[in-house]
């Protein structure tokens, strides 16, 4: 789902700006996916191109290749359909998949960048949590 080597390379190259770029990905990606879904409902082929292109670029920058590939397919098919003056009905499954991939990708990015999320899911015990063996050492 995510090329973690590419993700970490981007993280080190961008430095402190990485978190800001990640927040832009979340914000722009949410808008792009919504715009693509609305364009499909409205049967507006031209409105598919720019958000798919934007999502493709941002996903590739962060190593989310499966998401980028679906966005690229939507973009290239929409461009072809504009030239042939038809609506790309065949993209319905990819548009549905796009939402799922985007949400899964954002969740993976959150787990990778938020230490509280990764700790909460990995450590069953910890400070402030009841320990299972309360009777240990008591007679």
C-alpha positions as CSV (number, residue, x, y, z in Angstrom):
1,X,0.0,0.0,0.0
2,X,2.8,2.4,0.9
3,X,6.4,2.3,-0.2
4,X,7.9,3.0,3.2
5,X,11.4,3.5,1.9
6,X,10.1,6.2,-0.4
7,X,8.0,7.6,2.4
8,X,11.0,7.8,4.8
9,X,13.2,9.4,2.1
10,X,10.5,12.1,1.5
11,X,10.3,12.5,5.3
12,X,14.1,13.1,5.6
13,X,14.3,15.3,2.6
14,X,11.4,17.5,3.6
15,X,12.5,17.7,7.3
16,X,10.3,19.8,9.5
17,X,8.0,20.6,6.5
18,X,7.0,17.0,6.2
19,X,4.1,17.2,8.6
20,X,2.8,20.2,6.8
21,X,3.0,18.4,3.4
22,X,1.2,15.4,5.0
23,X,-1.6,17.7,6.2
24,X,-1.8,19.2,2.7
25,X,-2.1,15.6,1.3
26,X,-5.0,14.9,3.7
27,X,-6.8,18.1,3.0
28,X,-6.2,18.2,-0.8
29,X,-6.8,14.5,-1.1
30,X,-10.1,14.7,0.6
31,X,-11.2,17.5,-1.7
32,X,-9.8,15.7,-4.8
33,X,-11.6,12.5,-4.0
34,X,-14.9,14.3,-3.3
35,X,-14.5,16.3,-6.5
36,X,-13.9,13.1,-8.5
37,X,-16.9,11.5,-7.0
38,X,-19.1,14.5,-7.7
39,X,-17.8,14.7,-11.3
40,X,-18.9,11.1,-11.8
41,X,-22.3,11.8,-10.4
42,X,-22.7,14.8,-12.6
43,X,-21.2,13.0,-15.6
44,X,-18.7,15.8,-16.0
45,X,-15.6,14.3,-17.6
46,X,-13.5,17.4,-17.6
47,X,-13.9,17.8,-13.9
48,X,-12.2,14.5,-13.3
49,X,-8.8,15.5,-14.7
50,X,-7.4,18.1,-12.4
51,X,-8.3,16.5,-9.0
52,X,-7.0,13.1,-10.3
53,X,-3.8,14.7,-11.5
54,X,-3.3,16.5,-8.1
55,X,-4.0,13.3,-6.1
56,X,-1.6,11.3,-8.3
57,X,1.3,13.7,-7.7
58,X,0.8,14.0,-4.0
59,X,0.4,10.3,-3.5
60,X,3.6,9.6,-5.5
61,X,5.5,12.2,-3.5
62,X,4.7,10.2,-0.3
63,X,5.2,6.7,-1.7
64,X,1.5,5.8,-2.0
65,X,1.9,4.1,-5.3
66,X,-1.4,2.1,-5.5
67,X,-3.4,5.3,-4.8
68,X,-1.3,7.2,-7.4
69,X,-1.9,4.4,-10.0
70,X,-5.7,4.6,-9.6
71,X,-5.6,8.4,-9.8
72,X,-3.5,8.2,-12.9
73,X,-5.9,5.7,-14.6
74,X,-8.8,8.1,-13.8
75,X,-6.8,11.1,-15.2
76,X,-5.7,9.4,-18.4
77,X,-9.0,7.8,-19.1
78,X,-10.8,11.1,-18.5
79,X,-8.4,12.9,-20.9
80,X,-9.0,10.3,-23.6
81,X,-12.8,10.6,-23.1
82,X,-12.7,14.3,-23.4
83,X,-11.0,14.0,-26.8
84,X,-13.5,11.3,-27.9
85,X,-16.4,13.3,-26.4
86,X,-17.8,10.6,-24.2
87,X,-18.3,10.0,-20.5
88,X,-16.0,7.3,-18.8
89,X,-18.7,5.1,-17.2
90,X,-16.0,2.4,-17.0
91,X,-14.3,4.3,-14.2
92,X,-17.1,3.8,-11.6
93,X,-15.2,0.8,-9.9
94,X,-12.0,2.8,-9.8
95,X,-13.7,5.9,-8.3
96,X,-15.2,3.6,-5.5
97,X,-11.7,2.1,-5.0
98,X,-10.1,5.5,-4.9
99,X,-12.1,6.5,-1.7
100,X,-11.1,3.3,0.0
101,X,-7.4,3.5,-1.0
102,X,-7.3,7.1,0.1
103,X,-8.8,6.4,3.6
104,X,-6.5,3.4,4.1
105,X,-3.4,5.4,3.0
106,X,-4.2,8.3,5.4
107,X,-4.7,5.8,8.2
108,X,-1.3,4.2,7.5
109,X,0.3,7.6,7.3
110,X,-1.3,8.5,10.7
111,X,0.1,5.4,12.3
112,X,3.6,6.1,10.9
113,X,3.7,9.7,12.0
114,X,1.7,9.8,15.2
115,X,3.7,8.2,18.1
116,X,0.6,8.2,20.3
117,X,-1.4,6.1,17.8
118,X,1.4,3.6,17.3
119,X,2.0,3.3,21.0
120,X,-1.7,3.0,21.9
121,X,-2.1,0.1,19.5
122,X,1.1,-1.7,20.2
123,X,1.3,-1.6,24.0
124,X,-1.5,-3.4,25.8
125,X,-0.5,-2.1,29.2
126,X,1.2,1.2,30.2
127,X,0.8,4.2,32.4
128,X,-2.7,4.8,33.5
129,X,-4.0,1.3,32.5
130,X,-5.0,-1.4,34.9
131,X,-2.6,-4.2,35.2
132,X,-4.1,-7.7,34.8
133,X,-2.2,-9.4,37.7
134,X,-3.4,-7.2,40.6
135,X,-3.0,-10.1,43.1
136,X,0.7,-10.6,42.5
137,X,2.7,-10.5,45.7
138,X,-0.3,-10.5,48.0
139,X,-1.0,-13.3,50.5
